[in-house]
């Protein structure tokens, strides 16, 4: 047994020059190890799977590219509305439930830190069991007890319905937005690299599990619910399309409620997982001096063992976004709708410099694709991202007007200008931001430790 008595000074510098600094053990990011490595491979994959939330995301966006009012708030209102047919949904209904659920998730991350690995493992299990129950239900119930039969195979696989004003081929490309929204978070597990043992091995494995399980569950779920549709026009006129699909499949309000509850719990867990990764992202950026008030947001709360300030700041931003929804659903949907574009652009911002420098500035890891194939994969990824960023900026349908216009390009451009302006007046001017100074490679002792200041084997 070896005792690691590595107390981190409260005023430790945001970056330490070498592993021999007095502040504590230095990890592969070049920073002092401040967070416990309490996540296992399974719980880390759970974070990715819950954050990706593929089949619930596909269910919630079956007819539209983006949730209206946010998944948690909208689904809570759905659960109430199906039992009250005369209920008229108002924006403030969605806002109130949205804020309550969001802050429950934020506070769970802040004050239930030690339970998060277990919660994510539970979420991993729940997503797999939830999709199994849903698929079996919507596949078995149609055609029985006087319920309409399943949709035809031609409806699911060959019939083409495109009445949005674009050529068929372009409609197909636009339709990929739903898939991009559902599986567009492969980075979420990387933000916990300092909280899992052997991250160079476990983080890529978690990403692979997230993508593989998300693809399989999403595909099976889509096929099952498409076969349960027997009245397509009813979906277009329904304020809650997935609730209408479940009702067509089960023929009962109780069955619809049960299936929506199965959908609700993964989305609720997704809120928690999102605050985990977003809080860590803001904390890591602040630690490098890239945000306003870096000393405040780059601080780890010693009692809770997590970046409290950064996580609470994310909760505040989420609340402000909800206020926009109350004032203008068009503005809110424009901001939320730009998620795929901004996340995709962030991936290109990491891949393109790597490609242009002949991939020589990143230390290869265990899963490094060497030779020409690695270069080809990076080039294909960049071309794909750039192409679909342009496609996803097109209006959702033609003709368009001010209310139905796609403002994602405006949001993306405006945010880029704001970030560039902050860079000029902030980090570039004061010289605080130097970028991540990774030292790379496995670092034995620091990668094996589970607690920053506890005994390890």
C-alpha positions in Angstrom: 0.0 0.0 0.0 1.3 3.4 -0.9 -0.2 6.5 0.7 -0.7 9.5 -1.7 -0.7 12.6 0.5 -1.0 15.1 -2.3 -2.8 18.1 -0.9 -3.5 20.8 -3.6 -2.9 24.3 -2.4 -6.0 26.5 -2.6 -4.2 29.1 -4.7 -2.5 26.6 -7.1 -1.5 27.9 -10.5 -3.8 26.9 -13.3 -0.9 25.2 -15.0 2.1 23.4 -13.5 5.3 23.1 -15.5 6.3 19.6 -14.6 5.2 16.5 -12.5 7.6 17.6 -9.8 5.7 20.7 -8.9 4.6 20.9 -5.2 0.9 21.4 -6.0 0.4 17.7 -6.6 0.4 14.9 -9.2 0.3 16.1 -12.8 -2.0 14.3 -15.3 -1.6 14.0 -19.1 -3.4 17.3 -19.6 -0.5 19.1 -18.0 -2.6 20.1 -15.0 -2.7 19.1 -11.3 -5.0 16.2 -10.7 -7.9 17.8 -8.7 -10.8 15.4 -9.4 -11.2 11.9 -8.1 -11.2 9.1 -10.8 -14.4 7.6 -9.6 -16.0 6.7 -13.0 -15.5 3.1 -14.3 -15.7 2.2 -18.0 -19.3 1.2 -17.7 -20.4 4.4 -15.9 -18.4 6.5 -18.3 -20.1 4.8 -21.2 -23.3 5.4 -19.4 -22.6 9.2 -19.4 -22.1 9.0 -23.2 -25.1 6.9 -23.8 -27.4 9.0 -21.6 -26.0 12.3 -23.1 -26.5 10.9 -26.6 -29.9 9.6 -25.7 -30.3 8.3 -29.2 -33.7 6.6 -29.3 -35.4 9.0 -26.9 -34.0 11.9 -29.0 -35.3 10.3 -32.2 -38.7 9.7 -30.7 -39.0 13.3 -29.5 -37.9 14.7 -32.9 -39.7 12.2 -35.2 -41.4 15.0 -37.2 -39.3 18.0 -36.4 -35.6 18.5 -36.2 -35.5 20.0 -32.7 -37.5 19.7 -29.5 -40.0 22.5 -29.0 -39.2 24.0 -25.6 -36.6 21.5 -24.6 -37.1 17.7 -24.0 -37.8 17.7 -20.2 -40.3 20.6 -20.2 -42.0 19.5 -23.3 -42.4 15.9 -22.3 -43.8 16.8 -18.9 -46.4 18.9 -20.6 -47.2 16.0 -22.9 -47.8 13.7 -20.0 -50.4 16.1 -18.6 -52.0 17.0 -21.9 -52.8 13.4 -23.0 -55.1 13.1 -19.9 -56.6 16.6 -20.5 -57.7 16.9 -24.1 -59.0 20.4 -23.6 -55.7 21.6 -22.1 -54.1 24.4 -24.2 -50.4 24.5 -23.9 -48.8 27.9 -23.2 -45.1 28.7 -23.4 -44.9 29.4 -19.7 -46.2 25.9 -18.9 -43.2 24.4 -20.8 -40.9 27.1 -19.2 -41.8 26.3 -15.6 -41.4 22.5 -16.0 -38.2 23.1 -18.1 -36.6 25.2 -15.3 -37.7 22.8 -12.5 -36.3 19.7 -14.2 -33.1 21.5 -15.3 -32.3 22.7 -11.8 -33.1 19.3 -10.3 -30.5 17.9 -12.7 -28.0 20.7 -11.9 -28.3 20.3 -8.1 -28.1 16.5 -8.4 -24.7 16.9 -10.1 -23.5 19.5 -7.5 -24.6 17.7 -4.3 -24.8 14.1 -5.4 -21.3 13.9 -6.9 -20.4 10.6 -5.3 -23.5 8.9 -6.6 -23.1 10.0 -10.2 -21.2 6.9 -11.4 -23.9 4.7 -10.0 -26.6 6.9 -11.5 -25.0 6.7 -14.9 -24.6 2.9 -14.7 -28.4 2.8 -13.8 -29.1 5.0 -16.8 -27.1 2.7 -19.1 -29.3 -0.2 -18.0 -32.5 1.9 -18.1 -31.9 3.0 -21.7 -31.3 -0.5 -22.9 -34.3 -1.9 -21.0 -36.5 1.0 -22.0 -35.9 0.6 -25.7 -36.6 -3.2 -25.4 -39.9 -2.6 -23.6 -41.0 0.1 -26.0 -40.1 -1.9 -29.1 -41.9 -5.0 -27.9 -45.0 -3.0 -27.0 -45.4 -1.0 -30.2 -44.6 -4.2 -32.2 -47.0 -6.5 -30.4 -50.1 -4.3 -29.8 -51.2 -3.1 -33.3 -53.7 -5.4 -35.1 -55.1 -6.9 -31.9 -58.2 -6.1 -29.9 -59.7 -4.1 -32.7 -56.7 -1.9 -33.1 -55.6 -0.9 -36.6 -52.8 -3.2 -38.1 -49.2 -2.3 -38.6 -48.1 0.0 -41.4 -47.1 -1.7 -44.6 -43.5 -2.4 -45.4 -43.7 -0.1 -48.4 -44.7 2.7 -46.1 -41.7 2.1 -43.8 -39.1 1.3 -46.5 -40.0 2.6 -49.9 -42.8 5.2 -49.9 -41.5 8.7 -50.2 -43.3 11.7 -48.7 -41.6 15.0 -49.3 -43.8 18.1 -49.4 -41.4 20.7 -48.1 -40.5 22.3 -51.5 -37.1 20.8 -52.0 -36.0 18.1 -54.5 -36.1 14.5 -53.2 -32.4 14.1 -52.9 -31.9 17.3 -50.9 -34.8 16.3 -48.7 -32.9 13.1 -47.9 -29.9 15.1 -46.9 -31.9 17.5 -44.8 -33.5 14.5 -43.1 -30.1 13.5 -41.8 -30.4 16.4 -39.3 -32.5 14.2 -37.0 -29.7 11.5 -37.0 -27.0 14.2 -36.4 -29.0 15.6 -33.5 -29.4 12.2 -32.0 -25.8 10.9 -32.2 -24.0 14.3 -32.3 -22.4 14.1 -28.9 -19.4 11.7 -29.2 -17.3 14.2 -27.3 -19.2 14.1 -24.0 -17.2 11.2 -22.4 -13.9 13.0 -23.2 -14.8 15.8 -20.7 -14.5 13.2 -17.9 -11.0 12.0 -19.0 -9.6 13.2 -15.7 -12.2 11.3 -13.7 -11.7 7.8 -15.1 -8.6 5.4 -14.7 -6.5 4.9 -17.8 -8.3 7.5 -19.9 -6.2 6.8 -23.0 -7.9 3.3 -23.1 -11.2 3.8 -21.4 -12.4 7.1 -23.1 -12.1 5.7 -26.7 -13.8 2.5 -25.5 -16.6 4.5 -24.0 -17.1 6.5 -27.2 -17.2 3.3 -29.2 -19.8 1.8 -26.9 -21.9 5.0 -27.1 -21.9 5.1 -30.9 -22.5 1.3 -31.4 -25.3 1.0 -28.8 -26.8 4.3 -29.9 -26.9 3.2 -33.5 -28.4 -0.2 -32.8 -31.0 1.0 -30.4 -31.9 4.0 -32.5 -32.4 2.0 -35.7 -34.5 -0.7 -34.0 -36.6 1.9 -32.3 -37.2 3.9 -35.5 -38.3 0.7 -37.4 -40.7 -0.3 -34.6 -42.5 3.1 -34.3 -42.7 3.5 -38.0 -44.5 0.2 -38.3 -47.0 1.3 -35.6 -48.2 4.4 -37.6 -51.5 4.1 -39.3 -52.6 7.7 -39.6 -49.7 9.9 -40.8 -51.8 13.1 -41.2 -52.7 12.9 -37.5 -49.0 13.2 -36.6 -48.6 16.4 -38.6 -51.5 18.0 -36.8 -50.6 16.8 -33.3 -48.7 19.1 -31.0 -46.9 16.0 -29.5 -46.2 13.6 -32.4 -44.5 10.9 -30.4 -47.5 10.8 -28.0 -49.7 10.4 -31.0 -47.6 7.5 -32.4 -47.8 5.7 -29.0 -51.5 6.2 -28.9 -51.9 4.8 -32.4 -49.8 1.8 -31.4 -51.5 1.1 -28.0 -55.0 2.5 -28.6 -55.2 3.7 -25.0 -54.3 6.7 -22.9 -52.8 4.4 -20.2 -50.5 2.7 -22.7 -49.4 6.0 -24.1 -48.7 7.3 -20.6 -46.6 4.2 -19.8 -44.5 4.5 -22.9 -44.0 8.3 -22.4 -42.8 7.6 -18.9 -40.2 5.2 -20.3 -39.2 8.0 -22.6 -39.2 10.5 -19.8 -36.7 8.8 -17.5 -33.8 8.6 -20.0 -34.4 12.3 -20.9 -34.4 13.2 -17.2 -31.1 11.4 -16.7 -29.8 13.1 -19.8 -30.3 16.5 -18.1 -28.1 15.3 -15.3 -25.4 13.9 -17.7 -25.5 17.1 -19.6 -24.7 19.2 -16.6 -21.8 16.8 -15.7 -20.1 17.3 -19.1 -21.0 21.0 -19.6 -19.8 21.9 -16.1 -16.5 20.1 -16.7 -16.1 21.8 -20.1 -16.5 25.3 -18.7 -14.2 24.4 -15.8 -11.5 23.1 -18.2 -11.7 26.2 -20.4 -11.5 28.5 -17.4 -8.6 26.5 -16.0 -6.7 27.4 -19.2 -7.7 31.0 -19.0 -10.1 31.0 -22.0 -13.2 32.3 -20.2 -14.2 35.4 -18.3 -13.4 35.2 -14.6 -11.1 32.2 -15.0 -10.1 32.1 -11.4 -13.8 31.8 -10.4 -15.0 29.2 -13.0 -11.7 27.3 -12.9 -12.0 26.4 -9.3 -12.8 23.0 -7.8 -14.9 22.9 -4.7 -12.8 21.0 -2.2 -15.8 19.8 -0.1 -17.9 18.5 -3.0 -14.9 17.5 -5.1 -16.4 19.0 -8.3 -16.4 22.3 -10.3 -19.3 23.8 -8.5 -19.1 27.4 -9.8 -18.9 26.2 -13.5 -21.8 23.8 -13.1 -24.0 26.5 -11.4 -23.1 28.9 -14.2 -24.4 26.3 -16.8 -27.6 26.1 -14.8 -28.0 29.9 -15.0 -27.4 29.9 -18.8 -30.0 27.2 -19.3 -32.5 29.3 -17.3 -31.8 32.3 -19.5 -32.3 30.3 -22.6 -35.7 29.2 -21.2 -36.6 32.8 -20.7 -36.1 33.3 -24.5 -38.6 30.6 -25.2 -41.3 32.5 -23.3 -40.6 35.6 -25.3 -40.2 34.0 -28.7 -40.3 30.3 -29.7 -38.7 31.2 -33.0 -35.7 32.7 -31.3 -35.4 29.8 -28.9 -35.7 27.2 -31.6 -33.0 29.1 -33.7 -30.6 28.9 -30.8 -31.3 25.3 -30.0 -31.4 24.4 -33.6 -27.9 25.6 -34.1 -26.6 22.9 -31.7 -25.7 20.4 -34.5 -23.9 23.1 -36.5 -21.9 24.4 -33.6 -20.9 21.0 -32.2 -19.9 19.8 -35.7 -17.9 23.0 -36.2 -16.1 22.3 -32.9 -15.1 18.9 -34.1 -13.8 20.4 -37.4 -11.8 22.9 -35.4 -10.0 20.0 -33.7 -9.6 17.8 -36.7 -8.6 20.3 -39.4 -5.4 21.7 -37.7 -4.4 18.1 -36.9 -4.8 17.3 -40.6 -3.0 20.4 -41.9 0.0 19.8 -39.6 0.3 16.2 -41.0 -0.9 14.9 -37.6 2.5 15.4 -36.0 1.6 17.5 -33.0 -0.6 15.0 -31.1 1.0 12.2 -29.2 -0.4 8.9 -30.6 -2.6 6.8 -28.2 -3.5 3.1 -28.2 -6.1 3.6 -30.9 -4.1 5.8 -33.2 -4.8 5.1 -36.9 -1.4 5.3 -38.5 -0.4 5.9 -42.1 -2.5 7.1 -45.1 -5.8 5.7 -43.7 -5.7 8.0 -40.8 -5.2 11.0 -43.0 -8.0 9.9 -45.3 -10.4 9.5 -42.4 -9.6 12.9 -41.1 -10.1 14.5 -44.6 -13.4 12.7 -45.1 -14.6 13.9 -41.7 -13.8 17.5 -42.4 -15.4 17.4 -45.8 -18.5 15.8 -44.4 -18.8 18.4 -41.5 -18.3 21.4 -43.8 -20.8 20.1 -46.3 -23.5 19.4 -43.8 -23.0 22.6 -41.9 -24.0 24.4 -45.1 -27.0 22.0 -45.7 -28.3 22.4 -42.2 -28.4 26.2 -42.6 -31.1 25.9 -45.3 -34.8 26.7 -44.3 -36.7 23.8 -43.1 -39.2 24.1 -45.9 -40.0 26.3 -49.0 -41.4 28.8 -49.3 -40.3 30.3 -46.0 -41.1 33.4 -44.0 -39.7 35.2 -40.9 -41.3 32.8 -38.5 -40.3 29.5 -40.3 -36.8 30.7 -41.4 -33.8 28.7 -40.3 -31.7 31.2 -38.3 -28.9 28.7 -37.5 -26.4 30.5 -39.7 -27.2 33.8 -38.0 -26.7 32.3 -34.5 -23.5 30.5 -35.6 -22.0 33.6 -37.2 -23.0 35.9 -34.3 -21.6 33.5 -31.7 -18.4 33.2 -33.7 -18.1 37.0 -33.8 -18.7 37.3 -30.1 -16.1 34.6 -29.3 -13.6 36.3 -31.6 -14.2 39.7 -29.9 -13.8 38.1 -26.5 -10.5 36.6 -27.7 -9.2 40.0 -28.7 -10.2 41.9 -25.6 -9.7 39.1 -23.2 -7.1 36.2 -23.5 -5.1 37.7 -26.3 -4.8 41.0 -24.6 -4.0 39.9 -21.1 -1.9 36.9 -22.2 -3.5 34.5 -19.7 -4.6 31.9 -22.3 -1.8 29.7 -23.6 -3.8 26.7 -24.6 -3.7 23.2 -23.2 -0.2 22.1 -22.5 -0.5 18.4 -22.7 2.4 16.2 -21.8 0.5 13.2 -23.1 1.0 9.5 -22.5 0.1 7.3 -19.5 1.4 8.6 -16.2 1.3 5.5 -14.1 0.6 6.7 -10.6 -1.8 9.5 -11.4 -3.8 7.3 -13.8 -4.2 4.6 -11.2 -5.3 6.8 -8.3 -9.0 6.8 -7.4 -9.0 9.5 -4.8 -6.8 12.6 -4.9 -5.9 12.4 -1.2 -6.6 8.8 -0.3 -4.7 5.6 -0.2 -4.4 3.5 -3.3 -3.1 0.0 -4.0 
